[in-house]
Amino acid sequence: MKFSFNRKAEINQSLDIVLPNKEVEKLVADKLKIAQKDAKLKGFRKGKAPLDVVTNMYGPEIRQEVIFDLANKSFHKQAEDQDLKIVSRPNLIPEKMEEGKDVKFKATFEVYPEISVGSLSRLSYTKPNCSITDEDLDKTVLNLQKRMSKWESSDAPSEDGDQVKINFVGKIDGEEFEGGTANDFPIELGSKSMIDGFEDGLIGLNKDEEKILELKFPDDYGKPELASKSVSFEIKIIEISKAVLPDLDQDFFKGTGIEAKDAEDYKKQVLVKLEEDLENILKGKVRQNLYDSLVEANEFDVPKAMIDSEISNMKIDTARRMGMDPKDIKADLLPNEMFEEEALKRVKVGMLLNKIIEDNEFKPDPDKVKEIIEERAKNYKEPQQVINYFYSDEEQLKNIESISLEEQVVDLLTSSAKSQEEELTYEECISGNYQG
């Protein structure tokens, strides 16, 4: 076999492969003899068909199989000899496959790029700061109460947060439209489950009261035939229900999974949990801001195969979160375009972290690994069993070791990069919309 490798700096590479005709024909002949022994052809007993008959029947198929198998093996041997970091299956393109002559292929493929991480001191990131006020704590407790509230019918006017049942008829240009009419329709006021102005228009009304709402469907409404259309809703209030909040007593405490002596003790424990959660949230935001800065400061091409693989993983995760079997998800429901930008970022982050680990010769810290495992185990009834499981399962242990290595990188980035603090409210800190 002969090879000609076109080494380039790019991630897209090519390799010319020449398969000597003698080698190909010998392998074909060997395969045909094996096929002859197993051949079941009409008019012949098993294994008794003449070789020329078997050749006429199976020769072309066997020859093609031999050629592509030999080309694939030849490619991987050459890639190993050249110390190439292959990240995609080779595309084997036949250039010459004439019988009786040497076979020529061109293999195109992607390789792992050479990455050079610049000085970490040039990185800068935003470090969000916030604290939990008494108002934040009270609001959290109130929300917990609302989750466990009971609904009671009321004759009082409707307010934000009430549940109402309504009859309504929607009309566009004086004509009713499909989906615009309902009876005994339940709405929680303030849920923003209806178009703008609908729920607000129901506040302050009494049971059996009627009202006409003149509204407009949003431009990006899910049904194109209704988007941007002016609509008139004739509404009647059928029932108004108000939330009856539970008392801060033992039944309520236990219902939220907290054992407390009294309301004051309960709030203290809720505060501790909020502070723990907030600490993790802030760490996550700092980490993400560091990674964003790292990616922005280091430009390099990423193999398409790696991006495609990450997209595939993201689609599977998304499908599972939707409660669906990934195999049942149609391409138009979760198109690749939805994930491309985030997938590219994730792959770049992973490659840069690995390079930093390599450059700094980081190794998993046994003490840190132990700390992470114990932290994960403490919420279980039998923490020691969980600890034993992590140490006995090779895959799980490797995952924990990877986390410990990543934390070493984060520590290095934090100590090297310039930070700019940003004061935020608690609501802003816990919001998923925050962009540092």
URTADA-V941225 format. One record per pair of residues at least 4 apart in sequence whose C-alpha atoms are under 8 Angstrom apart, sorted by the first residue. I is the first residue (numbers start at 0). J is the second residue. Records with the same first field share a line. If there is no record, write none. Layout:
# URTADA-V941225
I = J  J
This chain:
# URTADA-V941225
0 = 16  17  18  19  73
1 = 16  17  18
2 = 14  15  16  17  77
3 = 14  15  16
4 = 13  14  15
5 = 12  13  14  15
6 = 12  13
7 = 11  12
9 = 112
10 = 109  110  111  112  300  301  302
11 = 107  108  109  110  302
12 = 107  108  109  110
13 = 105  106  107  108
14 = 74  105  106  107
15 = 103  104  105  106
16 = 70  73  74  103  104  105  106
17 = 101  102  103  104
18 = 22  23  69  70  101  102  103
19 = 23  100  101  102
20 = 24  99  100  101  102
21 = 25
22 = 26
23 = 27  62  65  66
24 = 28
25 = 29
26 = 30  65
27 = 31  58  61  62  65
28 = 32
29 = 33
30 = 34  61
31 = 35  50  53  54  57  58  61
32 = 36  50
33 = 37
34 = 38  53
35 = 46  47  48  49  50  53
36 = 45  46  47
37 = 45  46
38 = 45  46  47  48  53
39 = 43  44  45  46  48
40 = 44  45  48
43 = 47  48
44 = 48
48 = 52  53
49 = 53
50 = 54
51 = 55
52 = 56
53 = 57  58
54 = 58  59
55 = 59
57 = 61
58 = 62
59 = 63
60 = 64
61 = 65
62 = 66
63 = 67
64 = 68
65 = 69
66 = 70  102
67 = 71
68 = 72
69 = 73
70 = 74  91  104
71 = 75  91
72 = 76
73 = 77
74 = 78  106
75 = 79
76 = 80
77 = 81
78 = 82  83  84  85
79 = 83
83 = 110
84 = 110  111
85 = 108  109  110  111
86 = 108  109  110  111  302  304  305
87 = 108  109  110  304  305
88 = 108
89 = 106  107  108  109
90 = 106  107  108
91 = 104  105  106  107
92 = 104  105  106  107
93 = 102  103  104  105
94 = 102  103  104  105
95 = 101  102  103  104
96 = 100  101  102  103
97 = 101  102
109 = 302  303  304
110 = 302
111 = 301  302
112 = 299  300  301  302
114 = 299  351  354
115 = 354
116 = 297  351  354  355
117 = 296  297
118 = 122
119 = 412  415  416
120 = 415  416  417
121 = 416  417
122 = 289  292  293  296  415  416  417
123 = 289  292  416  417  418  419
124 = 285  288  289  292  416  417  418  419  435
125 = 285  288  418  419  420  421  435
126 = 284  285  288  418  419  420  421  435
127 = 281  284  285  420  421  422  423  428  435
128 = 281  420  421  422  423  428
129 = 422  423  424  425  428
130 = 424  425
131 = 135  136  274  425
132 = 136  425
133 = 137
134 = 138
135 = 139  425
136 = 140  266  269  270
137 = 141
138 = 142
139 = 143
140 = 144  266  269
141 = 145
142 = 146
143 = 147  255
144 = 148  244  245  251
145 = 242  244
147 = 244  245
148 = 242  243  244  245
149 = 242  243  244  245
150 = 240  241  242  243
151 = 240  241  242  243
152 = 238  239  240  241
153 = 238  239  240  241
154 = 205  206  239
155 = 205  239
156 = 202  203  204  205  206  239
157 = 161  163  201  202  203  204  205  239
158 = 188  202  203
159 = 188  189  202
160 = 187  188  189  190  241  242
161 = 187  188  239  240  241  242
162 = 185  186  187  188  239  240  241
163 = 185  186  187  188  236  237  238  239  240
164 = 183  184  185  186  236  237  238  239
165 = 181  182  183  184  185  186  234  235  236  237  238
166 = 180  181  182  183  184  234  235  236  237
167 = 179  180  181  182  232  233  234  235
168 = 175  179  180  181  232  233  234
169 = 175  176  179  180  230  231  232  233
170 = 174  175  176  179  230  231  232
171 = 175  176  228  229  230  231
172 = 229  230
175 = 179  180
176 = 180
183 = 237
186 = 190  192
188 = 198  199  201  202
189 = 198  199
191 = 195  198
193 = 197  198
194 = 198  215  216  217
195 = 199  214  215
196 = 200  214
197 = 201  212  214
198 = 202
200 = 212
204 = 208  236
205 = 236  239
206 = 236  237  238  239
207 = 235  236  237  238
208 = 235  236
209 = 233  234  235  236
210 = 233  234  235
211 = 231  232  233  234
212 = 231  232  233  234
213 = 229  230  231  232
214 = 229  230  231  232
215 = 227  228  229  230
216 = 220  225  226  227  228  229  230
217 = 226  227  228
218 = 226  227
219 = 223  226  227
220 = 225  226  227
221 = 226
222 = 226
245 = 251
246 = 251
247 = 251  252  261  262
248 = 252  261  262
249 = 253  258  259  260  261
250 = 254
251 = 255
252 = 256  257  258  259  265
253 = 257  258
257 = 265  268
258 = 265
259 = 264  265  268
260 = 264  265
261 = 265
262 = 266
263 = 267
264 = 268
265 = 269
266 = 270
267 = 271
268 = 272
269 = 273
270 = 274
271 = 275
272 = 276
273 = 277
274 = 278
275 = 279
276 = 280
277 = 281  428  429
278 = 282
279 = 283
280 = 284  428  429
281 = 285  428
282 = 286
283 = 287
284 = 288  435
285 = 289
286 = 290  409
287 = 291
288 = 292  435
289 = 293  409  412  413
290 = 294  348
291 = 295
292 = 296
293 = 297  348  351
294 = 298  344  347  348  351
301 = 305  306  343  346  347
302 = 306
303 = 307
304 = 308
305 = 309  346
306 = 310  339  342  343  346
307 = 311
308 = 312
309 = 313  342  345  346
310 = 314  335  338  339  342
311 = 315
312 = 316
313 = 317  338  342
314 = 318  325  333  338
315 = 319  325
316 = 320
317 = 321
318 = 322  323  324  325  328
319 = 323  324  325
323 = 327  328
324 = 328
328 = 332  333
329 = 333
330 = 334  335
333 = 337
334 = 338
335 = 339
336 = 340
338 = 342
339 = 343
340 = 344
341 = 345
342 = 346
343 = 347
344 = 348
345 = 349
346 = 350
347 = 351
348 = 352
349 = 353
350 = 354
351 = 355
352 = 356  405  408
353 = 357
354 = 358
355 = 359  408
356 = 360  361  404  408
357 = 361
361 = 404  407
362 = 404
363 = 367  368  400  401  403  404
364 = 368  400  403  404
365 = 369
366 = 370
367 = 371  403
368 = 372  399  400  403
369 = 373
370 = 374
371 = 375  399  403
372 = 376  386  389  399
373 = 377  382  386
374 = 378
376 = 381  382  383  385  386
377 = 382
378 = 382
379 = 385
381 = 385
382 = 386
383 = 387
384 = 388
385 = 389
386 = 390
387 = 391
388 = 392
389 = 393  395  396
390 = 395  396
391 = 396
392 = 396
393 = 397
394 = 398
395 = 399
396 = 400
397 = 401
398 = 402
399 = 403
400 = 404
401 = 405
402 = 406
403 = 407
404 = 408
405 = 409
406 = 410
407 = 411
408 = 412
409 = 413
410 = 414
411 = 415
412 = 416
413 = 417
423 = 427  428
424 = 428
425 = 429
426 = 430
427 = 433
428 = 433
429 = 433
